[in-house]
C-alpha cells in the first residue's frame, strides 16, 4: 500500500463521553483503565471492558476507529 488512505468517521461527539464513562467503570472495578482500553482497541475483544455500569455495551456503540480518532484528537489538542 503506497497511498495514504483517508478515513471518515461518523462520530457524533459521544466518543469522549463514552470513554470517560468506561474509564470510570474500569476504575470502579479495580482495573488499570489504560491497559484494558489498549487491549480492547488493539484486539477488538470486548472482554477487556467490564460489564459494570454497562461499560461494555457503551463502548461497542462506537467503532474502534472513532475511539482512536477521539484519543488522538484529544492528545494533539493538549499539545497546544
N, CA, C and O atoms as a GROMACS GRO file, in nm:
protein
  320
    1UNK      N    1   0.086  -0.117   0.000
    1UNK     CA    2   0.000   0.000   0.000
    1UNK      C    3   0.090   0.123   0.000
    1UNK      O    4   0.157   0.151   0.100
    2UNK      N    5   0.093   0.195  -0.110
    2UNK     CA    6   0.179   0.312  -0.124
    2UNK      C    7   0.106   0.444  -0.112
    2UNK      O    8   0.168   0.550  -0.114
    3UNK      N    9  -0.024   0.438  -0.098
    3UNK     CA   10  -0.101   0.561  -0.091
    3UNK      C   11  -0.157   0.582   0.048
    3UNK      O   12  -0.187   0.486   0.120
    4UNK      N   13  -0.171   0.707   0.086
    4UNK     CA   14  -0.234   0.741   0.212
    4UNK      C   15  -0.383   0.722   0.199
    4UNK      O   16  -0.445   0.766   0.102
    5UNK      N   17  -0.441   0.654   0.297
    5UNK     CA   18  -0.585   0.633   0.295
    5UNK      C   19  -0.650   0.738   0.384
    5UNK      O   20  -0.595   0.776   0.487
    6UNK      N   21  -0.765   0.784   0.344
    6UNK     CA   22  -0.839   0.880   0.423
    6UNK      C   23  -0.965   0.812   0.477
    6UNK      O   24  -1.043   0.754   0.401
    7UNK      N   25  -0.982   0.819   0.606
    7UNK     CA   26  -1.099   0.762   0.670
    7UNK      C   27  -1.191   0.874   0.713
    7UNK      O   28  -1.147   0.982   0.750
    8UNK      N   29  -1.319   0.846   0.706
    8UNK     CA   30  -1.418   0.943   0.752
    8UNK      C   31  -1.497   0.879   0.866
    8UNK      O   32  -1.555   0.771   0.852
    9UNK      N   33  -1.497   0.947   0.975
    9UNK     CA   34  -1.568   0.897   1.091
    9UNK      C   35  -1.705   0.963   1.101
    9UNK      O   36  -1.721   1.081   1.070
   10UNK      N   37  -1.801   0.885   1.145
   10UNK     CA   38  -1.934   0.942   1.168
   10UNK      C   39  -1.956   0.955   1.318
   10UNK      O   40  -2.062   0.921   1.370
   11UNK      N   41  -1.853   1.004   1.386
   11UNK     CA   42  -1.857   1.022   1.530
   11UNK      C   43  -1.952   1.137   1.564
   11UNK      O   44  -1.935   1.249   1.515
   12UNK      N   45  -2.049   1.109   1.646
   12UNK     CA   46  -2.147   1.211   1.682
   12UNK      C   47  -2.105   1.291   1.805
   12UNK      O   48  -2.186   1.362   1.863
   13UNK      N   49  -1.977   1.280   1.844
   13UNK     CA   50  -1.928   1.355   1.959
   13UNK      C   51  -1.943   1.280   2.090
   13UNK      O   52  -1.902   1.330   2.195
   14UNK      N   53  -2.000   1.162   2.085
   14UNK     CA   54  -2.022   1.089   2.210
   14UNK      C   55  -1.904   1.000   2.248
   14UNK      O   56  -1.904   0.944   2.358
   15UNK      N   57  -1.805   0.987   2.161
   15UNK     CA   58  -1.690   0.902   2.193
   15UNK      C   59  -1.621   0.948   2.320
   15UNK      O   60  -1.583   0.866   2.403
   16UNK      N   61  -1.603   1.078   2.334
   16UNK     CA   62  -1.538   1.132   2.454
   16UNK      C   63  -1.615   1.094   2.580
   16UNK      O   64  -1.556   1.050   2.678
   17UNK      N   65  -1.745   1.112   2.576
   17UNK     CA   66  -1.828   1.080   2.694
   17UNK      C   67  -1.824   0.931   2.725
   17UNK      O   68  -1.814   0.892   2.841
   18UNK      N   69  -1.833   0.849   2.622
   18UNK     CA   70  -1.828   0.704   2.643
   18UNK      C   71  -1.693   0.663   2.702
   18UNK      O   72  -1.689   0.581   2.793
   19UNK      N   73  -1.584   0.719   2.651
   19UNK     CA   74  -1.452   0.687   2.707
   19UNK      C   75  -1.444   0.726   2.854
   19UNK      O   76  -1.387   0.651   2.934
   20UNK      N   77  -1.499   0.841   2.890
   20UNK     CA   78  -1.500   0.883   3.031
   20UNK      C   79  -1.578   0.784   3.117
   20UNK      O   80  -1.533   0.746   3.225
   21UNK      N   81  -1.694   0.744   3.070
   21UNK     CA   82  -1.778   0.652   3.146
   21UNK      C   83  -1.714   0.514   3.161
   21UNK      O   84  -1.717   0.454   3.268
   22UNK      N   85  -1.655   0.465   3.052
   22UNK     CA   86  -1.588   0.335   3.056
   22UNK      C   87  -1.466   0.342   3.147
   22UNK      O   88  -1.441   0.250   3.224
   23UNK      N   89  -1.392   0.450   3.139
   23UNK     CA   90  -1.277   0.472   3.228
   23UNK      C   91  -1.321   0.464   3.374
   23UNK      O   92  -1.257   0.396   3.454
   24UNK      N   93  -1.428   0.532   3.406
   24UNK     CA   94  -1.480   0.530   3.544
   24UNK      C   95  -1.522   0.391   3.588
   24UNK      O   96  -1.494   0.351   3.701
   25UNK      N   97  -1.587   0.317   3.500
   25UNK     CA   98  -1.632   0.182   3.534
   25UNK      C   99  -1.511   0.090   3.557
   25UNK      O  100  -1.512   0.007   3.648
   26UNK      N  101  -1.408   0.104   3.475
   26UNK     CA  102  -1.288   0.022   3.492
   26UNK      C  103  -1.219   0.053   3.625
   26UNK      O  104  -1.174  -0.038   3.694
   27UNK      N  105  -1.212   0.180   3.660
   27UNK     CA  106  -1.152   0.219   3.788
   27UNK      C  107  -1.237   0.164   3.903
   27UNK      O  108  -1.183   0.110   3.999
   28UNK      N  109  -1.369   0.178   3.893
   28UNK     CA  110  -1.459   0.127   3.997
   28UNK      C  111  -1.433  -0.021   4.026
   28UNK      O  112  -1.438  -0.065   4.141
   29UNK      N  113  -1.405  -0.097   3.922
   29UNK     CA  114  -1.383  -0.241   3.937
   29UNK      C  115  -1.238  -0.277   3.970
   29UNK      O  116  -1.206  -0.395   3.986
   30UNK      N  117  -1.151  -0.176   3.978
   30UNK     CA  118  -1.013  -0.201   4.018
   30UNK      C  119  -0.918  -0.238   3.904
   30UNK      O  120  -0.808  -0.286   3.928
   31UNK      N  121  -0.960  -0.215   3.781
   31UNK     CA  122  -0.876  -0.245   3.666
   31UNK      C  123  -0.788  -0.126   3.631
   31UNK      O  124  -0.818  -0.012   3.667
   32UNK      N  125  -0.678  -0.152   3.560
   32UNK     CA  126  -0.595  -0.047   3.503
   32UNK      C  127  -0.663  -0.004   3.373
   32UNK      O  128  -0.659  -0.078   3.275
   33UNK      N  129  -0.726   0.114   3.370
   33UNK     CA  130  -0.805   0.152   3.253
   33UNK      C  131  -0.723   0.167   3.126
   33UNK      O  132  -0.772   0.136   3.017
   34UNK      N  133  -0.598   0.213   3.138
   34UNK     CA  134  -0.515   0.228   3.018
   34UNK      C  135  -0.489   0.092   2.955
   34UNK      O  136  -0.508   0.073   2.835
   35UNK      N  137  -0.446  -0.002   3.037
   35UNK     CA  138  -0.416  -0.136   2.988
   35UNK      C  139  -0.540  -0.202   2.926
   35UNK      O  140  -0.531  -0.264   2.820
   36UNK      N  141  -0.652  -0.189   2.992
   36UNK     CA  142  -0.775  -0.252   2.943
   36UNK      C  143  -0.822  -0.189   2.812
   36UNK      O  144  -0.862  -0.259   2.720
   37UNK      N  145  -0.818  -0.056   2.805
   37UNK     CA  146  -0.862   0.012   2.683
   37UNK      C  147  -0.768  -0.018   2.566
   37UNK      O  148  -0.814  -0.038   2.454
   38UNK      N  149  -0.638  -0.020   2.591
   38UNK     CA  150  -0.544  -0.054   2.484
   38UNK      C  151  -0.569  -0.198   2.437
   38UNK      O  152  -0.568  -0.223   2.316
   39UNK      N  153  -0.590  -0.289   2.529
   39UNK     CA  154  -0.620  -0.427   2.491
   39UNK      C  155  -0.743  -0.435   2.403
   39UNK      O  156  -0.744  -0.507   2.302
   40UNK      N  157  -0.847  -0.362   2.440
   40UNK     CA  158  -0.969  -0.360   2.359
   40UNK      C  159  -0.944  -0.300   2.221
   40UNK      O  160  -0.986  -0.356   2.120
   41UNK      N  161  -0.876  -0.185   2.218
   41UNK     CA  162  -0.853  -0.118   2.091
   41UNK      C  163  -0.765  -0.200   1.997
   41UNK      O  164  -0.786  -0.198   1.876
   42UNK      N  165  -0.668  -0.269   2.051
   42UNK     CA  166  -0.578  -0.350   1.968
   42UNK      C  167  -0.645  -0.478   1.918
   42UNK      O  168  -0.625  -0.517   1.803
   43UNK      N  169  -0.722  -0.542   2.004
   43UNK     CA  170  -0.778  -0.673   1.968
   43UNK      C  171  -0.922  -0.668   1.918
   43UNK      O  172  -0.964  -0.752   1.839
   44UNK      N  173  -0.997  -0.569   1.964
   44UNK     CA  174  -1.140  -0.564   1.933
   44UNK      C  175  -1.222  -0.656   2.022
   44UNK      O  176  -1.343  -0.667   2.005
   45UNK      N  177  -1.156  -0.721   2.117
   45UNK     CA  178  -1.224  -0.815   2.205
   45UNK      C  179  -1.289  -0.739   2.321
   45UNK      O  180  -1.218  -0.682   2.404
   46UNK      N  181  -1.422  -0.736   2.329
   46UNK     CA  182  -1.490  -0.661   2.434
   46UNK      C  183  -1.469  -0.716   2.575
   46UNK      O  184  -1.507  -0.652   2.673
   47UNK      N  185  -1.408  -0.833   2.587
   47UNK     CA  186  -1.382  -0.891   2.719
   47UNK      C  187  -1.288  -0.802   2.800
   47UNK      O  188  -1.287  -0.810   2.923
   48UNK      N  189  -1.209  -0.719   2.734
   48UNK     CA  190  -1.120  -0.626   2.804
   48UNK      C  191  -1.197  -0.521   2.883
   48UNK      O  192  -1.141  -0.458   2.973
   49UNK      N  193  -1.323  -0.500   2.850
   49UNK     CA  194  -1.404  -0.397   2.912
   49UNK      C  195  -1.506  -0.460   3.005
   49UNK      O  196  -1.580  -0.550   2.966
   50UNK      N  197  -1.509  -0.412   3.128
   50UNK     CA  198  -1.604  -0.465   3.227
   50UNK      C  199  -1.748  -0.439   3.184
   50UNK      O  200  -1.777  -0.344   3.111
   51UNK      N  201  -1.837  -0.523   3.228
   51UNK     CA  202  -1.979  -0.500   3.202
   51UNK      C  203  -2.040  -0.411   3.310
   51UNK      O  204  -2.156  -0.372   3.301
   52UNK      N  205  -1.961  -0.379   3.412
   52UNK     CA  206  -2.006  -0.290   3.521
   52UNK      C  207  -2.055  -0.157   3.463
   52UNK      O  208  -1.990  -0.099   3.376
   53UNK      N  209  -2.168  -0.110   3.510
   53UNK     CA  210  -2.230   0.015   3.463
   53UNK      C  211  -2.250   0.019   3.311
   53UNK      O  212  -2.246   0.126   3.250
   54UNK      N  213  -2.272  -0.098   3.251
   54UNK     CA  214  -2.299  -0.107   3.107
   54UNK      C  215  -2.181  -0.060   3.020
   54UNK      O  216  -2.200  -0.024   2.904
   55UNK      N  217  -2.058  -0.061   3.077
   55UNK     CA  218  -1.941  -0.010   3.005
   55UNK      C  219  -1.917  -0.085   2.874
   55UNK      O  220  -1.886  -0.024   2.772
   56UNK      N  221  -1.931  -0.216   2.877
   56UNK     CA  222  -1.906  -0.295   2.756
   56UNK      C  223  -2.007  -0.261   2.646
   56UNK      O  224  -1.971  -0.249   2.529
   57UNK      N  225  -2.131  -0.245   2.684
   57UNK     CA  226  -2.235  -0.209   2.588
   57UNK      C  227  -2.209  -0.070   2.532
   57UNK      O  228  -2.224  -0.048   2.411
   58UNK      N  229  -2.171   0.023   2.618
   58UNK     CA  230  -2.147   0.161   2.575
   58UNK      C  231  -2.031   0.168   2.476
   58UNK      O  232  -2.043   0.233   2.371
   59UNK      N  233  -1.920   0.103   2.507
   59UNK     CA  234  -1.802   0.117   2.421
   59UNK      C  235  -1.824   0.053   2.284
   59UNK      O  236  -1.761   0.093   2.186
   60UNK      N  237  -1.911  -0.045   2.278
   60UNK     CA  238  -1.937  -0.111   2.150
   60UNK      C  239  -2.028  -0.028   2.059
   60UNK      O  240  -2.047  -0.063   1.942
   61UNK      N  241  -2.085   0.081   2.112
   61UNK     CA  242  -2.168   0.171   2.030
   61UNK      C  243  -2.084   0.252   1.932
   61UNK      O  244  -2.136   0.300   1.831
   62UNK      N  245  -1.955   0.266   1.961
   62UNK     CA  246  -1.865   0.348   1.880
   62UNK      C  247  -1.764   0.255   1.813
   62UNK      O  248  -1.708   0.168   1.878
   63UNK      N  249  -1.742   0.274   1.684
   63UNK     CA  250  -1.640   0.197   1.614
   63UNK      C  251  -1.505   0.224   1.680
   63UNK      O  252  -1.480   0.334   1.729
   64UNK      N  253  -1.419   0.123   1.681
   64UNK     CA  254  -1.285   0.142   1.739
   64UNK      C  255  -1.212   0.256   1.670
   64UNK      O  256  -1.138   0.329   1.736
   65UNK      N  257  -1.230   0.272   1.541
   65UNK     CA  258  -1.167   0.383   1.471
   65UNK      C  259  -1.211   0.516   1.531
   65UNK      O  260  -1.128   0.606   1.551
   66UNK      N  261  -1.338   0.530   1.561
   66UNK     CA  262  -1.389   0.654   1.621
   66UNK      C  263  -1.329   0.679   1.758
   66UNK      O  264  -1.302   0.794   1.794
   67UNK      N  265  -1.309   0.573   1.835
   67UNK     CA  266  -1.247   0.588   1.966
   67UNK      C  267  -1.102   0.633   1.952
   67UNK      O  268  -1.057   0.723   2.022
   68UNK      N  269  -1.028   0.569   1.861
   68UNK     CA  270  -0.889   0.608   1.838
   68UNK      C  271  -0.880   0.752   1.787
   68UNK      O  272  -0.790   0.827   1.827
   69UNK      N  273  -0.971   0.789   1.701
   69UNK     CA  274  -0.974   0.925   1.649
   69UNK      C  275  -0.991   1.025   1.763
   69UNK      O  276  -0.922   1.127   1.766
   70UNK      N  277  -1.080   0.998   1.855
   70UNK     CA  278  -1.103   1.087   1.968
   70UNK      C  279  -0.981   1.095   2.058
   70UNK      O  280  -0.945   1.203   2.106
   71UNK      N  281  -0.917   0.982   2.082
   71UNK     CA  282  -0.797   0.980   2.167
   71UNK      C  283  -0.685   1.062   2.103
   71UNK      O  284  -0.621   1.143   2.171
   72UNK      N  285  -0.661   1.042   1.974
   72UNK     CA  286  -0.554   1.117   1.906
   72UNK      C  287  -0.588   1.265   1.901
   72UNK      O  288  -0.501   1.349   1.925
   73UNK      N  289  -0.712   1.298   1.870
   73UNK     CA  290  -0.753   1.439   1.865
   73UNK      C  291  -0.732   1.507   2.000
   73UNK      O  292  -0.678   1.618   2.006
   74UNK      N  293  -0.773   1.442   2.106
   74UNK     CA  294  -0.758   1.499   2.239
   74UNK      C  295  -0.612   1.516   2.276
   74UNK      O  296  -0.573   1.619   2.332
   75UNK      N  297  -0.531   1.417   2.245
   75UNK     CA  298  -0.389   1.425   2.273
   75UNK      C  299  -0.324   1.540   2.197
   75UNK      O  300  -0.250   1.619   2.255
   76UNK      N  301  -0.351   1.548   2.067
   76UNK     CA  302  -0.290   1.654   1.988
   76UNK      C  303  -0.338   1.792   2.031
   76UNK      O  304  -0.260   1.887   2.031
   77UNK      N  305  -0.465   1.804   2.068
   77UNK     CA  306  -0.517   1.932   2.118
   77UNK      C  307  -0.446   1.972   2.247
   77UNK      O  308  -0.427   2.091   2.273
   78UNK      N  309  -0.407   1.874   2.328
   78UNK     CA  310  -0.340   1.905   2.455
   78UNK      C  311  -0.197   1.957   2.435
   78UNK      O  312  -0.139   2.014   2.527
   79UNK      N  313  -0.142   1.938   2.316
   79UNK     CA  314  -0.007   1.986   2.288
   79UNK      C  315  -0.003   2.136   2.262
   79UNK      O  316   0.103   2.197   2.270
   80UNK      N  317  -0.116   2.194   2.232
   80UNK     CA  318  -0.123   2.338   2.203
   80UNK      C  319  -0.141   2.420   2.327
   80UNK      O  320  -0.148   2.542   2.319
   0.00000   0.00000   0.00000
